[in-house]
């Protein structure tokens, strides 16, 4: 199964993106993981390594896609 990781920081922009984008992904084709970087700072480096520059963002099959703009990833360190 393909992997989708949705990274966010819990801000209103991120929550709206999670409710809209992450929920619209076909769960029969993607294993979706939601990662709240505001509460799980240990995963910020993982997001950086995946190419995430700001949140909310979703990484589909290793490719990062940035959604709107909530916060720079550097602000979450």
Secondary structure, DSSP 8 states (H G I E B T S, - for coil): -EEEEEEE-SSHHHHHHIIIIIHHS-TTTEEEEEEETTT-GGGHHHHHHTT--EEEEEEETTEEEEEEEEEEGGGG-
